[in-house]
Protein backbone atom coordinates (compact mmCIF):
# COMPACT_ATOMS: atom_id res chain seq x y z
CA UNK A 1 0.00 0.00 0.00
CA UNK A 2 1.18 3.50 -0.82
CA UNK A 3 0.64 6.12 1.85
CA UNK A 4 0.89 9.85 1.19
CA UNK A 5 1.75 12.24 4.02
CA UNK A 6 0.69 15.86 3.78
CA UNK A 7 2.50 18.23 6.14
CA UNK A 8 0.82 21.63 6.44
CA UNK A 9 2.10 24.82 8.05
CA UNK A 10 0.55 28.26 8.23
CA UNK A 11 2.26 30.21 5.48
CA UNK A 12 4.65 32.96 4.57
CA UNK A 13 4.86 35.75 1.99
CA UNK A 14 6.70 34.88 -1.21
CA UNK A 15 9.16 37.66 -0.38
CA UNK A 16 9.47 40.45 2.21
CA UNK A 17 8.31 43.05 -0.31
CA UNK A 18 5.27 45.10 0.66
CA UNK A 19 3.26 43.79 -2.30
CA UNK A 20 3.91 40.13 -1.40
CA UNK A 21 3.22 40.74 2.28
CA UNK A 22 -0.02 42.46 1.31
CA UNK A 23 -1.10 39.42 -0.74
CA UNK A 24 -0.24 37.10 2.13
CA UNK A 25 -2.13 39.14 4.72
CA UNK A 26 -5.11 39.44 2.39
CA UNK A 27 -5.41 35.67 2.05
CA UNK A 28 -4.62 34.93 5.69
CA UNK A 29 -6.86 37.48 7.40
CA UNK A 30 -9.84 36.92 5.09
CA UNK A 31 -10.07 33.32 6.32
CA UNK A 32 -13.34 33.16 8.31
CA UNK A 33 -11.70 30.76 10.77
CA UNK A 34 -8.99 33.33 11.52
CA UNK A 35 -11.17 36.42 11.91
CA UNK A 36 -14.49 34.85 12.84
CA UNK A 37 -16.84 37.77 12.49
CA UNK A 38 -19.66 38.33 9.95
CA UNK A 39 -18.54 38.32 6.30
CA UNK A 40 -19.15 42.00 5.52
CA UNK A 41 -17.56 43.23 8.75
CA UNK A 42 -14.51 41.05 8.09
CA UNK A 43 -14.14 42.36 4.54
CA UNK A 44 -14.37 45.98 5.65
CA UNK A 45 -12.00 45.47 8.57
CA UNK A 46 -9.37 43.39 6.75
CA UNK A 47 -9.39 44.94 3.29
CA UNK A 48 -10.16 48.49 4.34
CA UNK A 49 -8.10 48.88 7.49
CA UNK A 50 -5.77 46.05 8.54
CA UNK A 51 -4.08 45.06 5.27
CA UNK A 52 -3.46 48.57 3.85
CA UNK A 53 -1.93 49.84 7.11
CA UNK A 54 -0.28 46.65 8.33
CA UNK A 55 1.41 45.49 5.11
CA UNK A 56 4.18 48.15 4.96
CA UNK A 57 4.99 47.68 8.67
CA UNK A 58 4.96 43.90 8.40
CA UNK A 59 7.20 44.02 5.32
CA UNK A 60 9.91 45.77 7.34
CA UNK A 61 9.68 43.06 10.00
CA UNK A 62 9.80 40.26 7.42
CA UNK A 63 13.03 41.76 6.07
CA UNK A 64 14.53 41.22 9.54
CA UNK A 65 13.39 37.60 9.45
CA UNK A 66 14.47 36.73 5.90
CA UNK A 67 17.69 34.74 5.47
CA UNK A 68 19.77 33.93 2.40
CA UNK A 69 17.59 30.81 2.02
CA UNK A 70 14.37 32.78 2.38
CA UNK A 71 11.65 32.42 5.02
CA UNK A 72 12.69 30.06 7.87
CA UNK A 73 9.17 28.62 8.02
CA UNK A 74 9.43 27.52 4.39
CA UNK A 75 13.10 26.53 4.59
CA UNK A 76 12.58 24.19 7.52
CA UNK A 77 9.29 22.92 6.12
CA UNK A 78 11.05 21.71 2.99
CA UNK A 79 13.94 20.28 5.01
CA UNK A 80 11.72 18.15 7.23
CA UNK A 81 9.73 17.06 4.19
CA UNK A 82 12.89 15.62 2.60
CA UNK A 83 14.22 14.19 5.86
CA UNK A 84 10.89 12.55 6.70
CA UNK A 85 10.78 11.06 3.20
CA UNK A 86 14.18 9.49 3.82
CA UNK A 87 13.07 8.15 7.20
CA UNK A 88 9.84 6.62 5.88
CA UNK A 89 11.17 5.10 2.66
CA UNK A 90 9.60 4.24 -0.68
CA UNK A 91 6.24 3.04 0.64
CA UNK A 92 5.44 6.63 1.54
CA UNK A 93 5.21 9.86 -0.41
CA UNK A 94 5.70 13.05 1.64
CA UNK A 95 4.49 16.49 0.58
CA UNK A 96 4.54 19.89 2.24
CA UNK A 97 2.07 22.73 1.73
CA UNK A 98 1.23 26.09 3.22
CA UNK A 99 -2.30 27.06 4.18
CA UNK A 100 -1.59 30.55 2.84
CA UNK A 101 0.58 31.35 -0.21
CA UNK A 102 3.23 28.97 -1.54
CA UNK A 103 3.75 26.08 -1.85
CA UNK A 104 -0.01 25.83 -1.49
CA UNK A 105 -2.00 22.92 -0.08
CA UNK A 106 -3.62 22.70 -3.51
CA UNK A 107 -0.29 22.19 -5.27
CA UNK A 108 0.83 19.62 -2.68
CA UNK A 109 -2.41 17.64 -3.06
CA UNK A 110 -2.18 17.84 -6.86
CA UNK A 111 1.17 16.06 -6.63
CA UNK A 112 -0.22 13.54 -4.14
CA UNK A 113 -3.18 12.77 -6.41
CA UNK A 114 -0.83 11.87 -9.27
CA UNK A 115 0.71 9.17 -7.06
CA UNK A 116 -2.73 7.58 -6.56
CA UNK A 117 -2.16 6.69 -2.87
CA UNK A 118 -4.21 4.17 -0.92
CA UNK A 119 -4.18 6.44 2.11
CA UNK A 120 -3.45 10.08 2.93
CA UNK A 121 -2.28 11.15 6.38
CA UNK A 122 -2.94 14.86 6.93
CA UNK A 123 -0.63 16.33 9.55
CA UNK A 124 -0.97 20.07 10.28
CA UNK A 125 2.22 21.16 12.04
CA UNK A 126 0.39 22.79 14.95
CA UNK A 127 0.90 20.98 18.28
CA UNK A 128 -2.31 22.38 19.80
CA UNK A 129 -5.67 22.34 18.07
CA UNK A 130 -7.14 25.72 17.15
CA UNK A 131 -9.85 26.36 14.61
CA UNK A 132 -7.85 29.25 13.12
CA UNK A 133 -4.79 27.08 12.42
CA UNK A 134 -5.39 23.31 12.54
CA UNK A 135 -9.09 23.58 11.71
CA UNK A 136 -8.46 25.86 8.75
CA UNK A 137 -5.69 23.62 7.38
CA UNK A 138 -7.82 20.48 7.65
CA UNK A 139 -10.83 22.21 6.08
CA UNK A 140 -8.72 23.42 3.14
CA UNK A 141 -7.30 19.95 2.51
CA UNK A 142 -10.68 18.23 2.80
CA UNK A 143 -12.42 20.72 0.50
CA UNK A 144 -9.79 20.05 -2.17
CA UNK A 145 -9.92 16.25 -1.74
CA UNK A 146 -13.73 16.29 -1.75
CA UNK A 147 -13.63 17.31 -5.42
CA UNK A 148 -11.62 14.24 -6.43
CA UNK A 149 -13.50 11.46 -8.17
CA UNK A 150 -11.57 8.85 -6.17
CA UNK A 151 -11.12 9.66 -2.49
CA UNK A 152 -8.71 7.31 -0.66
CA UNK A 153 -8.63 6.48 3.04
CA UNK A 154 -7.79 9.59 5.07
CA UNK A 155 -6.26 9.89 8.52
CA UNK A 156 -6.00 13.25 10.30
CA UNK A 157 -3.73 14.19 13.20
CA UNK A 158 -5.42 17.17 14.82
CA UNK A 159 -3.00 17.81 17.69
CA UNK A 160 0.11 16.23 19.18
CA UNK A 161 1.27 18.33 22.13
CA UNK A 162 1.46 15.24 24.37
CA UNK A 163 3.67 13.33 21.91
CA UNK A 164 6.77 12.32 23.86
CA UNK A 165 9.20 13.12 21.03
CA UNK A 166 7.78 16.63 20.60
CA UNK A 167 8.20 17.29 24.34
CA UNK A 168 11.69 15.80 24.48
CA UNK A 169 12.83 17.71 21.39
CA UNK A 170 11.84 21.01 23.02
CA UNK A 171 13.50 19.87 26.23
CA UNK A 172 16.69 19.19 24.28
CA UNK A 173 16.50 22.68 22.79
CA UNK A 174 16.17 24.02 26.33
CA UNK A 175 19.20 22.03 27.50
CA UNK A 176 21.28 23.90 24.93
CA UNK A 177 21.16 26.72 27.47
CA UNK A 178 22.22 26.75 31.11
CA UNK A 179 18.67 26.78 32.46
CA UNK A 180 19.80 27.12 36.09
CA UNK A 181 21.45 30.44 35.23
CA UNK A 182 18.08 31.98 34.30
CA UNK A 183 15.94 33.40 37.08
CA UNK A 184 12.68 32.89 35.21
CA UNK A 185 11.35 30.87 32.28
CA UNK A 186 8.53 32.10 30.06
CA UNK A 187 6.45 29.73 27.94
CA UNK A 188 5.00 32.04 25.31
CA UNK A 189 2.26 30.67 23.05
CA UNK A 190 0.50 32.33 20.15
CA UNK A 191 -2.65 34.03 21.35
CA UNK A 192 -6.29 33.64 20.30
CA UNK A 193 -9.40 35.76 20.83
CA UNK A 194 -11.28 34.52 23.90
CA UNK A 195 -14.43 34.09 21.81
CA UNK A 196 -12.68 31.37 19.80
CA UNK A 197 -11.95 29.44 22.99
CA UNK A 198 -15.58 29.71 24.05
CA UNK A 199 -16.74 28.14 20.77
CA UNK A 200 -15.05 24.88 21.76
CA UNK A 201 -17.68 24.25 24.42
CA UNK A 202 -21.28 23.17 23.87
CA UNK A 203 -22.17 24.65 27.24
CA UNK A 204 -20.56 27.44 29.19
CA UNK A 205 -17.41 29.41 28.50
CA UNK A 206 -13.71 28.64 28.61
CA UNK A 207 -13.53 30.58 31.87
CA UNK A 208 -15.91 28.03 33.42
CA UNK A 209 -13.26 25.31 33.07
CA UNK A 210 -10.01 24.90 34.96
CA UNK A 211 -7.94 25.06 31.77
CA UNK A 212 -4.86 26.43 33.53
CA UNK A 213 -4.52 23.31 35.66
CA UNK A 214 -5.97 20.26 33.92
CA UNK A 215 -7.07 18.68 30.66
CA UNK A 216 -10.43 16.91 30.80
CA UNK A 217 -12.83 15.28 28.37
CA UNK A 218 -14.58 18.65 28.09
CA UNK A 219 -11.58 20.89 27.40
CA UNK A 220 -9.31 18.44 25.55
CA UNK A 221 -9.60 20.52 22.35
CA UNK A 222 -9.34 23.85 24.14
CA UNK A 223 -6.21 25.60 22.91
CA UNK A 224 -5.63 27.28 26.26
CA UNK A 225 -5.81 24.00 28.20
CA UNK A 226 -3.41 22.32 25.77
CA UNK A 227 -0.90 25.18 26.01
CA UNK A 228 -0.85 25.14 29.80
CA UNK A 229 -0.46 21.35 29.75
CA UNK A 230 2.48 21.64 27.35
CA UNK A 231 4.27 24.10 29.62
CA UNK A 232 3.73 21.86 32.65
CA UNK A 233 5.06 18.79 30.82
CA UNK A 234 8.17 20.53 29.46
CA UNK A 235 8.84 22.17 32.82
CA UNK A 236 8.60 18.81 34.57
CA UNK A 237 10.95 17.27 32.01
CA UNK A 238 13.52 20.01 32.74
CA UNK A 239 12.90 20.12 36.52
CA UNK A 240 11.73 23.74 36.38
CA UNK A 241 9.68 24.43 39.55
CA UNK A 242 6.21 25.98 39.22
CA UNK A 243 7.26 29.24 40.84
CA UNK A 244 10.03 29.71 38.29
CA UNK A 245 7.95 29.69 35.09
CA UNK A 246 5.01 31.58 33.62
CA UNK A 247 2.63 30.74 30.76
CA UNK A 248 1.60 33.67 28.56
CA UNK A 249 0.26 34.46 25.09
CA UNK A 250 1.64 36.69 22.34
CA UNK A 251 0.75 38.25 18.97
CA UNK A 252 -2.67 39.65 19.77
CA UNK A 253 -4.48 41.67 17.10
CA UNK A 254 -7.28 44.20 17.50
CA UNK A 255 -9.19 45.35 20.56
CA UNK A 256 -11.21 42.25 21.42
CA UNK A 257 -10.14 40.30 24.54
CA UNK A 258 -7.43 37.71 23.82
CA UNK A 259 -6.07 34.99 26.09
CA UNK A 260 -4.26 36.44 29.06
CA UNK A 261 -1.71 36.97 30.46
CA UNK A 262 0.01 38.72 27.57
CA UNK A 263 3.64 37.77 26.97
CA UNK A 264 4.95 41.30 26.43
CA UNK A 265 3.30 42.43 29.68
CA UNK A 266 4.85 39.55 31.61
CA UNK A 267 8.28 40.34 30.15
CA UNK A 268 7.98 43.95 31.30
CA UNK A 269 6.62 43.04 34.73
CA UNK A 270 9.37 40.50 35.42
CA UNK A 271 12.07 42.97 34.41
CA UNK A 272 10.59 45.65 36.67
CA UNK A 273 10.43 43.09 39.50
CA UNK A 274 14.17 42.57 39.27
CA UNK A 275 14.53 39.51 37.05
CA UNK A 276 17.80 39.93 35.15
CA UNK A 277 17.89 36.77 33.03
CA UNK A 278 14.88 35.18 31.31
CA UNK A 279 14.66 32.11 29.07
CA UNK A 280 11.74 31.98 26.62
CA UNK A 281 10.23 28.88 25.00
CA UNK A 282 7.64 29.21 22.23
CA UNK A 283 6.25 25.66 21.91
CA UNK A 284 3.32 26.58 19.66
CA UNK A 285 5.78 26.92 16.76
CA UNK A 286 7.71 23.93 15.46
CA UNK A 287 9.77 26.16 13.13
CA UNK A 288 11.24 29.59 13.71
CA UNK A 289 9.18 32.40 12.24
CA UNK A 290 8.23 36.04 12.68
CA UNK A 291 6.68 35.38 16.09
CA UNK A 292 9.80 33.70 17.49
CA UNK A 293 12.82 35.30 15.83
CA UNK A 294 11.55 38.89 15.67
CA UNK A 295 8.73 39.24 18.20
CA UNK A 296 10.45 37.35 21.02
CA UNK A 297 14.10 37.39 20.00
CA UNK A 298 14.16 41.10 19.16
CA UNK A 299 11.09 43.01 20.39
CA UNK A 300 10.69 41.25 23.76
CA UNK A 301 14.43 41.42 24.30
CA UNK A 302 14.22 45.19 23.85
CA UNK A 303 11.28 45.46 26.28
CA UNK A 304 13.13 43.35 28.84
CA UNK A 305 16.32 45.38 28.71
CA UNK A 306 14.44 48.69 28.66
CA UNK A 307 12.88 47.87 32.04
CA UNK A 308 15.99 46.62 33.82
CA UNK A 309 16.55 43.10 32.53
CA UNK A 310 19.96 42.06 31.26
CA UNK A 311 19.43 39.00 29.06
CA UNK A 312 16.36 37.52 27.41
CA UNK A 313 17.19 34.31 25.53
CA UNK A 314 14.90 32.70 22.97
CA UNK A 315 14.99 28.90 22.82
CA UNK A 316 15.27 27.82 19.18
CA UNK A 317 12.25 26.09 17.67
CA UNK A 318 12.39 22.42 16.66
CA UNK A 319 13.17 23.34 13.02
CA UNK A 320 14.95 20.26 11.59
CA UNK A 321 16.07 18.74 14.91
CA UNK A 322 16.68 15.00 14.30
CA UNK A 323 14.38 13.97 17.15
CA UNK A 324 11.58 16.11 15.69
CA UNK A 325 11.89 14.31 12.35
CA UNK A 326 11.83 10.94 14.12
CA UNK A 327 8.76 12.08 16.06
CA UNK A 328 6.98 12.92 12.81
CA UNK A 329 7.90 9.47 11.55
CA UNK A 330 6.45 7.86 14.68
CA UNK A 331 3.22 9.85 14.38
CA UNK A 332 2.83 8.75 10.77
CA UNK A 333 3.54 5.09 11.53
CA UNK A 334 1.14 5.17 14.48
CA UNK A 335 -1.63 5.90 12.00
N, C-alpha and C positions, 0 to 999 in steps of 0.2 A: 504493500500500500504506500502511496505517495502522500506525504503530509506537507502542506504549505503552512508557514508561520508568518503572520503579518504583525510586525512591530510598528506601533504608532506613537509618535510624540506630538507635542502641541503644534509647533511651527516656528518659522523664522522668516524675516524678509529675505528676498533674493540678494539684496545688498543693503548697506547702511545708508543709501541715498534716500532723500526725503520722499521721492516718488515711490520707491519700492516699500518704504516703511508705511506710507499712506495706504498702498494697496493691501498690505498685510493687516494693518489695523482695521481697514474697511471690512475685510472678510472675517476677521476674528471677532470684532465687536458687534457685528450684525448677526452673529449666531444667537438664536433665541434661547439657547441653553446657557450662554455666557451672560448676556444682559436680558434677564427674564422679566421684561415688562411688555405691555401691549405693543403690537407691531408698529403703529404709527408713532407712538412716543419714542420707541427705540430708534426708528429711522431719523426722527428729528434730532434726538439727542446725539446719536453716533455720527451721522453724516453732516449735521449742521453745526455741532459744537465740538465734540471730542476729537474726531479725526483731523479736521482742519487745524485746530490749535495744538494738538498733541503730536502730530507727525513730525514737524520740524524739531521739536524738543527731543522726541524719541530717537530721531535720526542721529543727533549728536551723541546720545548715549550708546547707540548701537556701534558707532565708530570707535568708542572706547573698548567695546566687547570684541570687535572683529579681529581675527588673527590672519596670518598669511594664508592659512587654510580656509578661512571663511568663518562662518558662525559655528561656535563650539557645539551647539545643540545638533547641528547637521553633521559636523565632522565626527563626533562620537557616535551618532546614530548609525552612520555608514560603517564605522569601525566595528561596532558590536554586531551589526548585520553580517559582516564578513567573518568575524571570529566565531559567531554562533553557527554559521553555516559550516565552518570547519569542524566545530565540535559535534554537530549533529550528523554530518555525513550525507551520502548521496540519497538516502531515503527521505530526505527533507529538502524543502526549497524555502529559503528565508528571504523575505522582502521587508523593506522599511518605507514607511510613508508618513507624511506630516498632515495633521488635520487641517492646517492652514498653510497655503502656498506650496512650495516644492521641496522634495518630490511629493506629490499629492498621494492621498489614499487611493484615488481613482487610478493613477498610473501604476501604483504598486499592485492593485487588484487586477488590472489589465494584464500585467505580466504573470500573475498567479493563475489567472484563467487559462492562459495559453499552455500552462503545464498540466491542466486537467487533473487537479489533485483529488484524492478520495476524501480528504479532510482538510479543513482550514482551522488553524488555531489563531484567534485574534487576541493579541496581547498589547493593550495600551500601556505605555511605560509610565503609569501613574500609580505609585504604591497605595494610595488611599482613594477610594471611590468618591467622585464628585460628579454631579450631573454636567457641570460646565467643562469638564476635562474628559474623564473616562466615558461618561454617558454620551457626550457629543461624538467622541471618536467611534464608539460602538455603533451609534445611530448612523453615522456617515458610512461606515463599512457595510452595515446591513442593508441600507437603502440601495447601495451600489450592487451588492450581491443579489438583492431581491429582483433585479431586472434581468439576471441571467436565466437562460432557459433551463440549464442544469445547475441545481444548487447542491453542493456536496454537504457532507456532515460538517457541522461547525461547532467548535468549542470556544468559549470566551472566558478569559481570566479578567475579572472585574476589579480585583485589588489583591495586593500581595504583601502588605506591610508586616505581616507576621512571619513571612518566609525567612527561615533561619539564615540562609546565605545573604539575603538583603541586609539583615541586621548585622551580621558579622562583617560584611564588606564595609558598612559605615563605621563599625567599631574599629576595623583595621585602619580606615582613613583617620579616625580620631587618634589612634596610637602613633600616628606619624608625628604627633605633637606631644610635648611633655604636659599631659593633662593636669598633673598635680601642681604645675607652676601657674595655672590659671585660677583666679579666685572665683570665677563664676562661668558657667556654661549656659549658653542660650540655644534652645532648639527653636529655630524660626521656620515656620511653615507658611506657604502661600495662603493668603486670606480668602474668605468668601463672604458675600452678604449674608447676614443672619437669616434673611427670609429663605435663602436656599437651603439652609440647614433645617428650617422648620418644615419644608416640603417633604423631607424624608419620612416624617411621622404621619400615620393615619389619624392619630389623636394627640392633641397637645402640641407643645412647642419643644424645641431643643432644650431650652432652659428648664423644662420640667424633668429632664433626665440628668443623671449624674455623669455626664460625658467626660468630665475632667478626671474621673477616678476609676471608671470601669466600662467595659464593653459587654453589652447584653444582647439578647435576641432582638430587642427593640431598637437599639442604637448601633447595631453592627455595621450598617451602611452610612452612619453619620460621620462625615468628614472630620468633625471636631473630635469625636470620641477616638477615631482611628489615629489621629495625630498625637493626642495625648498618650495613647497606648504605645505608639512608636517611641516617643521620648522616654517613657518609663522603661521600655525593654532595652533600648540602647544604653541608657544610664546604668541600668543594672548590669549589663554586660561589661561596662567600663568601671564599675564600682564608684559611680558618681552619686553621692548622697542627695536625698531629696532637697535639702536646704541649699544645695550648691548649684541647682539648675532651675531654669525657668522655661516654660513653653509660651511662645508668642506667635503672632501672625503678621505677615508683611504684605506689601503691594496692594493696599486698598485703593479703590477708585470711587470717586463720587462722594455724596454726602450721606447716603443711607448707612445705617449701622452695619459694621462688619464684625467678624469674630474678634473678640478682645481676649487678652491684652494685645496692644500693637507693638511690634518688634522695635520700631524706632523709638517709641516712648520708653520701653524697658531699657534700651541701650543708654538713653539719656539719664534715666533715673538711677541706674546702677553706677554710672560714672559720677553723678552728683553725690551718690552715697559713699563714694570712696573706693569703688572697685577700680583697680588699675589695669588688670589683665583679664580679658574675656575671650573665650573660645566659642565660636558659633557654628553649629551644625544646621544644614538646611535639607532635611531628609525627604521633603516632598519632591525634590528634583534629583533624578538619577544621572543627569548630565549638567555640567556647568552652563550657565545662561545669564541673561541680563539680570535676573533676580539674585543670583548668587555672586557673580564676579563684580558687577557694578553696584547693585543696591546694597549688598552686605559688605563686600570686600572694599568698596570705595566710599559710598555715601554713609553707611553706618560707622565705618572707621572714622570718618571725619566728625560725625556727631559725637562719638565716644571721646575722641581726643579734645574736642572743643569744650567738653564739660568736665575735663579733669582726668580722663582715662589715658593710659599710656600705650596699650597694645590691644587691638581687637583683631583676632585671627580667624579667618574663614577656613573651615574644614572643606577640602576639595570634595566635589561630588564623586559618585561612583565612576562616571565616565567609561573607560574601557578596562577597569580593574579586572584582573583574571577571575577573581571569585564572583564578581557580578556576572560575567559571561557564563560561568559554570552554573550559577543560580538560574539564569534564564534557561539554560539547557535542562536543568532539573524540572523547572516549571512546565516546560514543553513536554518532557517525557512523562511527567505525572498525569498529563491529559490523556 
